[in-house]
Amino acid sequence: MTSDTPPSPATTMPVIHNLDQTTQRPIILTIARRARLLLMAVLLSACTHQPLAAATEARAWDDAQQLVLVTSAGWSSTHGELRRFERVAGAWTQVGDAMPVALGRSGSGWGVGLSDARTDGPVKREGDGRAPAGVFAIGTAFGYANSARTGLPYQAMTGNDWCIDVPDSAYYNRIIDRSAVRAPLLDQSSEPMRRDLHLDGDQRYREGFVIEHNLDGKVRRGGSCIFAHLWNDPQGTTAGCTAMSADSMDALLAWLDQRKHPVFVLLPTPQYLALKSSWNLPEISR
């Protein structure tokens, strides 16, 4: 707030006089000047702190020897490209060529994973149709068959297995066997893991894996049941997952190895370019 009334003597900014012992000239430093100097110091500190904070953040996935990178044109993009990388002698090396993928019907938004929470863009919420952006651990592989060719732990799904997408449930964002678990609100979930049995033969969950966004539902309404899975149509979109062809999924599952601590990274290209160095992300070569 500003005023046209001159300040009273009681509110006039005091002046501090120091004496230069060499020149005997008074040095007048006002509090306002000191405040400006302090502000400049704070701003400089913030500028130098941001890269340091991001570099420290990247330690959360320092042990990753495999990295799945999905990039898209922007936050509202519903399709993108997936690339695989392995760390060789400390440097990321691309494996194979880029694969087309489908993303959320609303694009993407910052999620809850290994990377710190961010607000410099859309933020993922339950039911918003956005794929979570950031860095995430890769969890269990799943599918309709009794086994799969993969280095990930594998869970064969049954007609009783559901992923709970009800935020008020104690089992929010967990896959449970509804025949074995008794708790309120479980019957309100809309996410059967055997879509073929419950949704007219739907094959999208025939094979896939868990992307560990919002693990154990720690952020209520932060988004749930985020997977990599098969697509029905290359031109289609998802409710927030990353979908791909069966050939791409087969190659990805066969390559992924739990012992190599794989991570899943999804970023719009501008955010990828801004964070690539501080997050120690691979260079896209092809």
Backbone as JSON, one array per atom type, in Angstrom:
{
  "sequence": "MTSDTPPSPATTMPVIHNLDQTTQRPIILTIARRARLLLMAVLLSACTHQPLAAATEARAWDDAQQLVLVTSAGWSSTHGELRRFERVAGAWTQVGDAMPVALGRSGSGWGVGLSDARTDGPVKREGDGRAPAGVFAIGTAFGYANSARTGLPYQAMTGNDWCIDVPDSAYYNRIIDRSAVRAPLLDQSSEPMRRDLHLDGDQRYREGFVIEHNLDGKVRRGGSCIFAHLWNDPQGTTAGCTAMSADSMDALLAWLDQRKHPVFVLLPTPQYLALKSSWNLPEISR",
  "N": [[0.85, -1.19, 0.0], [0.5, 2.28, -0.77], [1.03, 5.82, 0.09], [0.15, 9.3, -0.06], [0.81, 10.99, 1.96], [3.39, 12.58, 3.77], [5.88, 10.76, 5.62], [5.71, 10.5, 9.18], [7.91, 11.82, 11.75], [8.4, 9.66, 13.44], [8.29, 7.47, 11.81], [10.19, 7.82, 9.92], [12.88, 6.6, 7.94], [15.74, 5.5, 9.61], [19.11, 6.73, 9.53], [22.31, 5.37, 9.24], [25.44, 6.21, 10.38], [28.71, 5.61, 9.56], [32.21, 5.73, 10.25], [34.89, 6.19, 8.21], [38.01, 5.18, 8.93], [40.3, 5.72, 7.56], [39.95, 7.73, 5.61], [38.39, 9.5, 6.92], [35.9, 10.19, 6.04], [32.36, 10.4, 6.15], [30.36, 7.51, 5.88], [27.39, 6.78, 4.54], [24.91, 4.63, 5.09], [21.82, 3.64, 4.32], [18.94, 2.04, 5.75], [17.21, 1.2, 3.81], [18.92, 0.79, 1.63], [20.48, -1.27, 2.62], [18.5, -3.21, 2.78], [18.01, -3.58, 0.07], [20.45, -4.68, -0.74], [20.4, -7.01, 0.77], [18.19, -8.29, -0.39], [19.17, -8.72, -2.98], [21.18, -10.56, -2.39], [19.67, -12.71, -1.46], [18.22, -13.38, -3.78], [20.31, -14.12, -5.5], [21.25, -16.31, -4.09], [19.02, -18.01, -4.31], [19.04, -18.51, -7.05], [21.41, -19.96, -7.36], [20.84, -22.08, -5.75], [18.79, -23.62, -6.89], [19.74, -25.37, -9.1], [21.44, -26.95, -7.53], [19.63, -28.11, -5.71], [18.09, -29.66, -7.48], [20.06, -31.39, -8.45], [20.69, -32.75, -6.11], [18.24, -33.97, -5.69], [18.24, -35.86, -7.75], [19.7, -37.91, -6.74], [17.99, -39.77, -5.74], [17.5, -41.64, -7.68], [19.95, -42.63, -8.33], [20.96, -45.22, -8.37], [19.85, -46.44, -10.53], [20.07, -48.51, -13.32], [18.74, -48.95, -15.59], [16.57, -47.07, -17.68], [13.49, -45.82, -18.61], [12.32, -43.6, -20.89], [9.86, -41.3, -21.58], [8.75, -38.92, -23.78], [6.95, -35.97, -24.72], [5.29, -33.51, -26.81], [4.24, -31.35, -25.34], [2.46, -30.18, -22.36], [-0.24, -30.67, -22.92], [-0.22, -32.64, -24.79], [-1.25, -35.73, -26.19], [0.04, -37.92, -27.11], [3.23, -39.54, -27.52], [6.74, -40.38, -27.43], [8.6, -43.3, -26.6], [11.63, -44.3, -25.15], [14.38, -46.51, -24.5], [17.02, -46.87, -22.13], [20.27, -47.84, -21.05], [22.64, -47.82, -18.4], [25.96, -47.56, -19.03], [29.19, -47.98, -18.05], [28.85, -45.72, -16.49], [27.57, -43.93, -18.17], [24.63, -43.03, -20.02], [23.18, -45.14, -22.46], [21.4, -45.52, -25.42], [18.94, -48.01, -26.11], [17.85, -49.77, -28.8], [15.21, -48.44, -30.95], [13.08, -45.48, -30.91], [9.74, -45.75, -29.61], [6.32, -45.41, -30.44], [3.83, -44.02, -28.26], [0.72, -43.83, -26.45], [-0.84, -41.36, -24.43], [-2.4, -39.79, -21.54], [-5.81, -38.67, -21.87], [-6.02, -35.99, -21.37], [-3.47, -35.12, -21.58], [-0.52, -34.55, -19.76], [0.69, -34.23, -16.33], [2.34, -33.01, -13.39], [3.4, -35.6, -11.24], [3.5, -37.86, -8.37], [6.29, -39.14, -7.19], [9.61, -40.42, -7.37], [10.94, -38.09, -7.9], [10.88, -34.69, -6.68], [7.88, -33.01, -5.51], [6.22, -30.8, -7.74], [5.06, -27.6, -8.97], [5.18, -26.11, -11.21], [3.57, -26.26, -13.54], [0.81, -28.27, -14.84], [-0.78, -30.3, -12.31], [-1.1, -33.65, -11.44], [-4.26, -35.14, -10.77], [-6.82, -37.18, -9.26], [-8.8, -38.76, -11.66], [-8.47, -36.85, -13.67], [-7.52, -37.38, -16.17], [-4.86, -37.1, -16.89], [-1.53, -38.14, -17.59], [0.91, -38.99, -15.2], [3.74, -36.92, -14.7], [7.33, -36.9, -14.27], [9.77, -38.66, -12.29], [9.73, -42.11, -11.7], [9.64, -45.15, -9.81], [9.68, -48.45, -11.21], [7.28, -50.91, -10.92], [5.6, -53.98, -10.28], [5.19, -56.35, -12.92], [2.34, -57.36, -14.83], [-0.46, -59.41, -15.93], [-2.68, -61.36, -18.06], [-1.89, -63.96, -18.49], [-0.35, -66.91, -17.0], [2.34, -66.58, -16.62], [5.17, -64.53, -17.62], [7.58, -63.29, -19.97], [9.96, -61.69, -18.57], [12.14, -59.59, -16.6], [11.1, -58.46, -14.41], [9.26, -58.69, -11.27], [6.32, -60.71, -11.43], [2.78, -60.71, -11.65], [0.08, -62.74, -12.04], [-3.11, -61.94, -13.06], [-6.44, -62.23, -11.73], [-10.03, -62.74, -11.94], [-10.9, -61.56, -9.62], [-9.18, -59.56, -8.94], [-8.62, -56.19, -8.42], [-7.8, -52.77, -9.06], [-7.83, -50.22, -6.78], [-9.52, -47.32, -7.13], [-10.77, -45.48, -5.57], [-10.69, -42.68, -3.72], [-11.34, -42.38, -0.95], [-11.04, -44.84, 0.14], [-9.33, -47.18, 2.26], [-7.59, -48.69, 0.86], [-6.77, -47.32, -1.33], [-5.34, -46.83, -4.5], [-4.13, -49.34, -4.66], [-3.59, -52.71, -5.73], [-5.8, -55.24, -5.19], [-7.16, -58.36, -4.03], [-10.42, -58.81, -4.23], [-11.95, -60.86, -3.26], [-10.67, -61.75, -1.07], [-10.12, -59.61, 0.6], [-11.82, -57.61, 2.88], [-13.43, -54.67, 3.13], [-14.75, -51.33, 3.5], [-16.1, -49.59, 0.62], [-14.76, -50.87, -1.44], [-16.23, -52.06, -3.43], [-16.89, -49.98, -5.03], [-14.92, -49.43, -6.81], [-13.68, -48.85, -10.11], [-11.9, -50.23, -11.65], [-11.1, -53.02, -12.89], [-8.64, -55.59, -13.0], [-8.68, -57.71, -14.71], [-9.73, -57.02, -17.44], [-10.67, -58.28, -19.64], [-12.48, -60.14, -18.7], [-14.4, -58.64, -17.38], [-15.09, -56.5, -19.01], [-16.09, -56.98, -21.68], [-14.13, -58.56, -23.09], [-11.86, -56.94, -23.29], [-8.51, -56.25, -24.06], [-6.48, -54.65, -23.06], [-5.1, -54.82, -20.61], [-3.75, -57.15, -20.87], [-1.05, -57.51, -20.84], [1.41, -55.75, -18.98], [2.84, -53.2, -16.8], [3.33, -51.84, -13.49], [3.5, -48.41, -12.87], [5.01, -46.62, -10.45], [3.47, -44.33, -9.33], [2.34, -42.07, -6.85], [2.58, -43.86, -4.63], [1.01, -46.35, -2.7], [-1.12, -44.68, -2.34], [-0.54, -42.25, -0.99], [-1.02, -39.55, -1.34], [-4.08, -38.34, -1.15], [-6.56, -38.42, -3.59], [-4.64, -37.91, -5.41], [-4.24, -39.32, -7.69], [-4.42, -42.53, -9.27], [-3.75, -46.04, -9.96], [-1.88, -46.24, -12.17], [-0.45, -47.32, -15.05], [1.76, -48.96, -17.42], [0.57, -50.19, -20.39], [-1.16, -52.19, -22.92], [-2.35, -50.81, -26.04], [-5.58, -50.19, -27.5], [-5.94, -48.85, -29.8], [-3.8, -47.05, -31.88], [-4.3, -44.34, -32.22], [-5.84, -43.66, -30.12], [-6.44, -42.59, -26.65], [-5.59, -42.58, -23.11], [-6.71, -43.04, -19.67], [-4.81, -41.94, -18.12], [-2.64, -43.53, -18.13], [0.25, -45.03, -19.8], [0.24, -46.18, -22.99], [0.84, -48.74, -25.45], [1.94, -50.62, -28.4], [1.59, -54.23, -28.75], [3.97, -55.47, -29.6], [5.9, -53.55, -28.86], [5.53, -53.57, -26.07], [6.2, -56.24, -25.45], [8.96, -56.27, -26.08], [9.85, -54.37, -24.26], [9.15, -55.44, -21.71], [10.68, -57.8, -21.75], [13.21, -56.75, -21.69], [13.4, -55.23, -19.31], [14.69, -55.34, -16.0], [14.54, -56.18, -12.73], [16.73, -56.22, -11.02], [18.32, -54.2, -11.9], [17.27, -51.88, -11.04], [15.18, -50.3, -12.43], [13.83, -47.2, -13.74], [11.06, -45.05, -14.53], [10.52, -42.39, -16.61], [8.67, -39.57, -17.4], [8.15, -36.81, -19.36], [7.21, -33.64, -20.74], [8.79, -32.31, -23.68], [10.0, -29.63, -23.37], [10.36, -29.52, -20.54], [11.93, -31.76, -20.15], [14.31, -30.95, -21.47], [15.03, -28.8, -19.85], [15.56, -30.04, -17.41], [17.32, -32.07, -17.89], [20.16, -32.08, -17.46], [20.56, -31.56, -14.63], [19.02, -33.6, -13.52], [20.34, -35.76, -14.42], [19.64, -37.11, -16.82], [19.32, -39.14, -19.8], [20.78, -38.38, -23.05], [18.89, -37.76, -25.94], [19.35, -39.54, -28.8], [18.34, -40.67, -31.06]],
  "CA": [[0.0, 0.0, 0.0], [1.25, 3.53, -0.8], [0.3, 6.97, 0.62], [0.69, 10.59, -0.46], [1.14, 11.74, 3.16], [4.79, 12.36, 4.15], [5.99, 9.98, 6.85], [5.96, 11.25, 10.41], [9.27, 11.6, 12.25], [8.53, 8.35, 14.08], [8.39, 6.4, 10.81], [11.26, 8.12, 8.97], [13.91, 5.57, 7.97], [16.95, 6.02, 10.24], [20.35, 6.69, 8.76], [23.42, 4.9, 10.07], [26.69, 6.85, 9.99], [29.95, 4.94, 9.95], [33.34, 6.61, 10.0], [36.02, 5.55, 7.56], [39.15, 5.59, 9.72], [41.4, 6.12, 6.69], [39.66, 8.99, 4.93], [37.59, 10.31, 7.83], [34.66, 10.6, 5.38], [31.2, 9.63, 6.64], [29.73, 6.56, 4.95], [25.98, 6.75, 4.91], [24.2, 3.43, 4.6], [20.44, 3.62, 4.79], [18.34, 0.72, 5.91], [16.65, 0.81, 2.51], [20.0, 0.24, 0.81], [20.81, -2.58, 3.18], [17.44, -4.13, 2.39], [18.22, -3.93, -1.34], [21.58, -5.59, -0.8], [19.96, -8.3, 1.29], [17.31, -8.9, -1.4], [20.02, -9.23, -4.05], [21.85, -11.77, -1.9], [18.68, -13.8, -1.42], [17.93, -13.79, -5.16], [21.47, -14.86, -6.0], [21.26, -17.6, -3.41], [17.97, -18.84, -4.89], [19.46, -18.93, -8.39], [22.42, -21.0, -7.25], [20.3, -23.21, -4.99], [17.9, -24.46, -7.68], [20.43, -26.51, -9.7], [21.95, -27.81, -6.47], [18.52, -28.9, -5.19], [17.73, -30.65, -8.49], [21.1, -32.4, -8.48], [20.5, -33.58, -4.91], [17.03, -34.74, -5.94], [18.56, -36.95, -8.66], [20.3, -39.02, -5.99], [16.94, -40.76, -5.46], [17.55, -42.7, -8.69], [21.36, -42.84, -8.67], [21.29, -46.63, -8.56], [19.15, -46.97, -11.7], [20.89, -48.93, -14.45], [17.84, -48.91, -16.73], [15.69, -45.91, -17.64], [12.5, -45.7, -19.66], [12.06, -42.17, -21.05], [8.75, -40.93, -22.45], [8.68, -37.48, -24.02], [5.83, -35.49, -25.54], [5.53, -32.13, -27.27], [3.86, -30.38, -24.31], [1.57, -30.68, -21.3], [-1.54, -31.09, -23.44], [-0.03, -33.67, -25.81], [-1.83, -37.02, -25.81], [0.89, -38.97, -27.66], [4.64, -39.24, -27.37], [7.7, -41.42, -27.81], [9.26, -44.01, -25.5], [12.98, -44.79, -25.43], [15.01, -47.28, -23.43], [18.42, -46.56, -21.93], [21.04, -48.57, -20.04], [23.83, -47.1, -17.97], [27.16, -48.32, -19.34], [30.38, -47.25, -17.58], [28.43, -44.44, -15.93], [26.9, -43.09, -19.16], [23.41, -43.62, -20.58], [23.25, -45.57, -23.85], [20.06, -45.89, -25.88], [18.75, -49.38, -26.56], [16.78, -49.82, -29.78], [14.66, -47.2, -31.48], [11.93, -44.91, -30.21], [8.47, -46.43, -29.79], [5.19, -44.5, -30.21], [2.96, -44.34, -27.12], [-0.45, -42.98, -26.18], [-0.84, -40.84, -23.06], [-3.71, -39.44, -21.01], [-6.69, -37.9, -22.76], [-5.8, -34.57, -21.09], [-2.04, -34.85, -21.62], [0.24, -34.97, -18.59], [0.8, -33.28, -15.22], [3.31, -33.47, -12.38], [2.92, -36.66, -10.38], [4.12, -38.09, -7.06], [7.19, -40.27, -7.37], [10.95, -40.25, -6.81], [11.26, -36.66, -8.01], [10.15, -33.84, -5.74], [6.63, -32.42, -5.99], [6.41, -29.55, -8.46], [3.83, -26.89, -9.32], [5.43, -25.27, -12.39], [2.85, -26.92, -14.61], [-0.35, -28.98, -14.3], [-0.51, -31.31, -11.29], [-1.98, -34.8, -11.59], [-5.31, -35.37, -9.78], [-7.67, -38.33, -9.57], [-9.84, -38.61, -12.66], [-8.29, -35.71, -14.57], [-7.11, -37.83, -17.49], [-3.46, -36.75, -17.17], [-0.46, -39.08, -17.24], [1.82, -38.31, -14.27], [5.09, -36.58, -15.16], [8.34, -36.98, -13.23], [10.56, -39.89, -12.25], [9.0, -43.09, -10.9], [10.1, -46.53, -9.81], [8.86, -49.4, -11.95], [6.85, -51.95, -10.01], [5.31, -55.34, -10.73], [4.55, -56.63, -14.2], [1.08, -58.1, -14.63], [-1.1, -59.82, -17.17], [-3.71, -62.39, -18.0], [-1.24, -65.27, -18.53], [0.22, -67.37, -15.73], [3.73, -66.13, -16.51], [5.57, -63.62, -18.69], [9.03, -63.2, -20.19], [10.39, -60.4, -18.03], [12.99, -59.6, -15.42], [10.36, -57.86, -13.3], [8.31, -59.58, -10.6], [5.12, -60.82, -12.26], [1.55, -61.15, -10.99], [-1.01, -63.15, -12.93], [-4.34, -61.37, -12.54], [-7.66, -63.05, -11.74], [-11.26, -61.96, -12.0], [-11.14, -60.89, -8.33], [-8.17, -58.53, -8.72], [-9.04, -54.83, -8.8], [-7.03, -51.64, -8.56], [-8.82, -49.39, -6.09], [-9.42, -45.93, -7.53], [-11.68, -44.72, -4.71], [-9.79, -41.97, -2.81], [-11.67, -42.51, 0.46], [-10.79, -46.21, 0.59], [-8.05, -47.45, 2.91], [-6.76, -49.41, -0.12], [-6.63, -46.44, -2.5], [-4.17, -47.01, -5.36], [-3.52, -50.66, -4.46], [-4.25, -53.84, -6.38], [-6.2, -56.19, -4.16], [-8.08, -59.46, -4.36], [-11.65, -58.45, -3.52], [-12.53, -62.03, -2.61], [-9.91, -62.0, 0.16], [-10.07, -58.4, 1.43], [-13.13, -57.05, 3.2], [-13.3, -53.29, 3.61], [-15.73, -50.45, 2.85], [-15.88, -48.86, -0.62], [-14.06, -51.63, -2.47], [-17.15, -52.37, -4.52], [-17.07, -48.78, -5.85], [-13.8, -49.29, -7.74], [-14.03, -49.03, -11.52], [-10.67, -50.65, -12.33], [-10.79, -54.44, -12.82], [-7.38, -55.94, -13.65], [-9.02, -58.61, -15.81], [-10.7, -56.31, -18.26], [-11.26, -59.22, -20.59], [-13.6, -60.83, -18.05], [-15.4, -57.68, -16.9], [-15.38, -55.44, -19.98], [-16.29, -57.47, -23.05], [-12.93, -59.08, -23.76], [-10.84, -55.89, -23.41], [-7.16, -56.84, -23.96], [-5.46, -53.65, -22.73], [-4.28, -55.23, -19.46], [-3.23, -58.51, -21.12], [0.31, -57.42, -20.29], [1.78, -54.39, -18.61], [3.55, -53.1, -15.52], [2.92, -50.74, -12.62], [4.33, -47.21, -12.72], [4.74, -46.34, -9.03], [3.0, -42.98, -9.02], [1.5, -41.96, -5.64], [2.68, -45.19, -4.02], [0.12, -46.62, -1.56], [-2.14, -43.63, -2.21], [-0.18, -41.33, 0.1], [-1.7, -38.28, -1.6], [-5.48, -38.63, -1.45], [-6.99, -37.78, -4.83], [-3.45, -37.57, -6.19], [-4.18, -40.16, -8.88], [-4.25, -43.94, -8.92], [-3.81, -47.09, -10.99], [-1.12, -45.78, -13.33], [0.25, -48.47, -15.62], [2.07, -49.08, -18.84], [-0.25, -51.33, -20.86], [-1.39, -52.25, -24.36], [-3.39, -49.94, -26.55], [-6.57, -50.73, -28.43], [-5.88, -48.07, -31.04], [-2.68, -46.1, -31.79], [-4.79, -42.97, -32.19], [-6.62, -43.45, -28.9], [-5.76, -42.06, -25.48], [-5.82, -43.35, -21.89], [-7.21, -42.27, -18.53], [-3.65, -41.45, -17.39], [-1.57, -44.5, -18.29], [1.03, -44.98, -21.03], [-0.16, -47.36, -23.76], [1.71, -49.01, -26.61], [1.63, -51.84, -29.15], [2.02, -55.48, -28.11], [5.39, -55.68, -29.92], [6.69, -52.66, -28.01], [5.44, -54.05, -24.69], [6.97, -57.48, -25.33], [10.37, -55.91, -26.05], [10.11, -53.62, -23.03], [9.1, -56.37, -20.58], [11.82, -58.73, -21.82], [14.43, -56.0, -21.38], [13.39, -54.72, -17.93], [15.3, -56.25, -15.03], [14.4, -55.61, -11.39], [18.06, -56.1, -10.39], [18.95, -52.98, -12.4], [16.54, -50.74, -10.45], [14.7, -49.44, -13.53], [12.94, -46.08, -13.45], [10.21, -44.58, -15.63], [10.54, -40.93, -16.65], [7.77, -38.99, -18.39], [8.28, -35.35, -19.34], [7.14, -32.88, -21.98], [10.14, -32.01, -24.14], [10.62, -28.45, -22.73], [10.77, -29.85, -19.17], [13.07, -32.68, -20.29], [15.5, -30.17, -21.8], [15.39, -27.97, -18.7], [15.97, -30.86, -16.26], [18.18, -33.17, -18.34], [21.49, -32.06, -16.83], [20.5, -31.68, -13.17], [18.43, -34.9, -13.19], [21.2, -36.8, -15.0], [18.85, -37.86, -17.78], [20.08, -39.45, -21.02], [20.65, -37.59, -24.26], [18.14, -38.44, -26.99], [20.2, -39.57, -29.97], [17.58, -41.09, -32.25]],
  "C": [[0.89, 1.24, 0.0], [0.39, 4.66, -0.28], [0.95, 8.24, 0.13], [1.11, 11.43, 0.74], [2.58, 11.49, 3.53], [4.86, 11.58, 5.46], [6.26, 10.89, 8.04], [7.37, 10.98, 10.88], [9.45, 10.21, 12.84], [8.71, 7.24, 13.06], [9.47, 6.69, 9.77], [12.35, 7.07, 9.1], [15.17, 6.13, 8.6], [18.14, 5.87, 9.31], [21.48, 6.31, 9.7], [24.7, 5.53, 9.53], [27.84, 6.01, 10.5], [31.1, 5.88, 9.59], [34.46, 5.79, 9.4], [37.28, 6.07, 8.24], [40.31, 6.06, 8.84], [41.17, 7.5, 6.1], [38.9, 9.96, 5.81], [36.32, 10.83, 7.17], [33.51, 9.78, 5.91], [30.66, 8.73, 5.54], [28.3, 6.38, 5.4], [25.32, 5.56, 4.25], [22.79, 3.45, 5.15], [19.95, 2.2, 4.93], [17.74, 0.24, 4.58], [17.71, 0.2, 1.62], [20.4, -1.14, 1.31], [19.77, -3.62, 2.78], [17.61, -4.57, 0.94], [19.38, -4.91, -1.49], [21.2, -6.98, -0.31], [19.09, -9.04, 0.28], [18.13, -9.48, -2.54], [20.73, -10.5, -3.63], [20.91, -12.96, -1.88], [18.39, -14.32, -2.82], [19.08, -14.57, -5.75], [21.55, -16.23, -5.38], [20.23, -18.54, -4.0], [18.39, -19.36, -6.25], [20.48, -20.05, -8.33], [21.89, -22.23, -6.55], [19.49, -24.15, -5.87], [18.61, -25.61, -8.37], [20.96, -27.48, -8.66], [20.84, -28.7, -5.93], [18.12, -29.99, -6.18], [18.77, -31.76, -8.55], [21.0, -33.32, -7.27], [19.3, -34.49, -5.07], [17.33, -35.98, -6.78], [19.23, -38.12, -7.95], [19.29, -40.13, -5.7], [16.92, -41.88, -6.49], [18.99, -42.92, -9.19], [21.68, -44.29, -8.99], [20.61, -47.23, -9.79], [20.15, -47.29, -12.8], [20.06, -49.05, -15.72], [16.89, -47.73, -16.57], [14.79, -45.93, -18.86], [12.1, -44.23, -19.73], [10.93, -41.96, -22.04], [8.73, -39.41, -22.56], [7.49, -37.16, -24.92], [6.08, -34.04, -25.89], [5.22, -31.1, -26.19], [2.88, -30.98, -23.33], [0.26, -31.23, -21.85], [-1.44, -32.21, -24.48], [-0.54, -35.02, -25.32], [-1.05, -38.2, -26.39], [2.35, -38.56, -27.52], [5.49, -40.39, -27.87], [8.36, -42.0, -26.57], [10.61, -44.51, -25.98], [13.52, -45.52, -24.22], [16.5, -46.94, -23.36], [19.01, -47.47, -20.86], [22.26, -47.75, -19.67], [25.04, -48.0, -18.17], [28.37, -47.47, -18.98], [30.01, -45.83, -17.15], [27.7, -43.53, -16.89], [25.68, -43.81, -19.73], [23.59, -43.92, -22.07], [21.86, -46.03, -24.29], [20.05, -47.31, -26.41], [17.59, -49.39, -27.55], [16.31, -48.45, -30.21], [13.49, -46.7, -30.64], [10.66, -45.67, -30.57], [7.34, -45.42, -29.59], [4.34, -44.97, -29.04], [1.79, -43.38, -27.08], [-0.44, -42.6, -24.71], [-2.26, -40.51, -22.64], [-4.51, -38.57, -21.97], [-6.54, -36.39, -22.55], [-4.31, -34.19, -21.15], [-1.34, -35.39, -20.39], [0.28, -33.87, -17.54], [1.72, -33.86, -14.17], [2.7, -34.49, -11.44], [3.7, -36.75, -9.07], [4.99, -39.34, -7.18], [8.52, -40.05, -6.69], [11.39, -38.79, -6.88], [10.39, -35.86, -7.06], [8.86, -33.32, -6.36], [6.92, -31.07, -6.64], [5.05, -28.93, -8.79], [4.03, -25.99, -10.53], [4.84, -25.93, -13.64], [1.63, -27.58, -14.02], [0.09, -30.03, -13.28], [-1.56, -32.41, -11.41], [-2.97, -34.9, -10.43], [-6.17, -36.56, -10.21], [-8.73, -37.96, -10.6], [-9.64, -37.5, -13.67], [-7.83, -36.11, -15.97], [-5.69, -37.46, -17.87], [-2.53, -37.89, -16.78], [0.51, -38.37, -16.31], [3.21, -38.12, -14.86], [6.05, -36.61, -13.98], [9.14, -38.25, -13.39], [9.91, -40.86, -11.26], [9.72, -44.44, -10.92], [9.16, -47.37, -10.66], [8.55, -50.58, -11.04], [6.63, -53.29, -10.69], [4.76, -55.36, -12.15], [3.29, -57.46, -13.93], [0.52, -58.52, -15.98], [-2.12, -60.91, -16.96], [-3.1, -63.79, -17.95], [-0.66, -65.63, -17.17], [1.66, -66.9, -15.54], [4.02, -65.2, -17.69], [7.09, -63.61, -18.79], [9.49, -61.81, -19.78], [11.31, -60.6, -16.84], [12.36, -58.88, -14.24], [9.6, -58.94, -12.54], [7.0, -59.58, -11.39], [3.95, -61.33, -11.44], [0.5, -61.48, -12.04], [-2.33, -62.7, -12.31], [-5.51, -62.35, -12.66], [-8.87, -62.13, -11.82], [-11.57, -61.22, -10.72], [-10.16, -59.74, -8.06], [-8.64, -57.18, -9.28], [-8.0, -53.83, -8.3], [-8.03, -50.63, -8.01], [-8.57, -47.92, -6.41], [-10.37, -45.02, -6.75], [-10.85, -44.01, -3.64], [-10.07, -42.18, -1.33], [-11.45, -43.93, 1.0], [-9.42, -46.32, 1.26], [-7.08, -48.15, 1.95], [-6.58, -48.6, -1.4], [-5.28, -46.66, -3.19], [-3.41, -48.3, -5.05], [-4.31, -51.7, -5.25], [-4.54, -54.88, -5.32], [-7.09, -57.28, -4.75], [-9.36, -59.21, -3.56], [-12.34, -59.65, -2.89], [-11.85, -62.31, -1.28], [-9.92, -60.82, 1.11], [-11.48, -57.88, 1.63], [-12.92, -55.66, 3.8], [-14.35, -52.45, 2.89], [-15.21, -49.87, 1.54], [-15.19, -49.65, -1.73], [-14.95, -51.91, -3.67], [-17.41, -51.15, -5.42], [-15.94, -48.58, -6.86], [-14.25, -49.58, -9.17], [-12.87, -49.61, -12.33], [-10.4, -52.14, -12.16], [-9.48, -54.73, -13.55], [-7.56, -57.01, -14.73], [-10.12, -57.97, -16.64], [-11.37, -57.22, -19.27], [-12.48, -59.91, -20.01], [-14.73, -59.88, -17.69], [-15.86, -56.69, -17.96], [-15.3, -55.97, -21.42], [-15.0, -57.83, -23.78], [-11.81, -58.08, -23.94], [-9.44, -56.47, -23.14], [-6.09, -55.85, -23.47], [-4.57, -54.04, -21.54], [-3.75, -56.66, -19.64], [-1.77, -58.6, -20.69], [0.64, -55.95, -20.04], [2.6, -54.39, -17.34], [3.1, -51.84, -14.79], [3.96, -49.62, -12.67], [4.02, -46.67, -11.33], [4.53, -44.85, -8.76], [2.11, -43.03, -7.77], [1.42, -43.29, -4.91], [1.83, -45.29, -2.76], [-0.89, -45.5, -1.32], [-1.83, -42.59, -1.16], [-0.76, -39.94, -0.09], [-3.13, -38.59, -2.02], [-5.93, -37.78, -2.64], [-5.81, -37.33, -5.68], [-3.32, -38.39, -7.46], [-3.83, -41.58, -8.53], [-4.23, -44.81, -10.16], [-3.14, -46.64, -12.29], [-0.22, -46.92, -13.81], [0.84, -48.12, -16.98], [1.32, -50.32, -19.31], [-0.44, -51.25, -22.36], [-2.44, -51.23, -24.78], [-4.38, -50.71, -27.4], [-6.38, -50.12, -29.81], [-4.73, -47.08, -30.92], [-3.12, -44.65, -31.71], [-5.57, -42.64, -30.92], [-5.79, -42.86, -27.78], [-6.11, -42.94, -24.27], [-6.43, -42.45, -20.82], [-6.06, -41.69, -17.71], [-2.46, -42.38, -17.47], [-0.76, -44.21, -19.56], [0.77, -46.27, -21.78], [0.68, -47.5, -25.02], [1.27, -50.29, -27.3], [2.13, -53.06, -28.38], [3.49, -55.76, -28.38], [6.28, -54.82, -29.04], [6.69, -53.14, -26.57], [6.26, -55.32, -24.49], [8.47, -57.17, -25.23], [10.74, -55.23, -24.73], [10.14, -54.56, -21.82], [10.3, -57.31, -20.58], [13.12, -58.04, -21.42], [14.51, -55.58, -19.92], [13.87, -55.77, -16.94], [15.26, -55.59, -13.65], [15.76, -55.38, -10.72], [18.77, -54.82, -10.81], [18.2, -51.72, -11.97], [16.0, -49.79, -11.52], [13.78, -48.33, -13.04], [12.21, -45.68, -14.73], [10.15, -43.07, -15.54], [9.59, -40.46, -17.75], [7.84, -37.47, -18.25], [7.91, -34.77, -20.71], [8.54, -32.44, -22.39], [10.74, -30.74, -23.53], [11.11, -28.74, -21.3], [11.94, -30.84, -19.19], [14.36, -31.9, -20.56], [15.97, -29.34, -20.61], [15.99, -28.79, -17.56], [17.01, -31.92, -16.61], [19.51, -33.21, -17.59], [21.4, -32.31, -15.33], [19.9, -33.01, -12.72], [19.24, -36.06, -13.75], [20.4, -37.71, -15.93], [19.66, -38.1, -19.06], [19.83, -38.45, -22.15], [19.87, -38.4, -25.29], [18.97, -38.37, -28.28], [19.46, -39.97, -31.23], [16.14, -41.4, -31.85]]
}
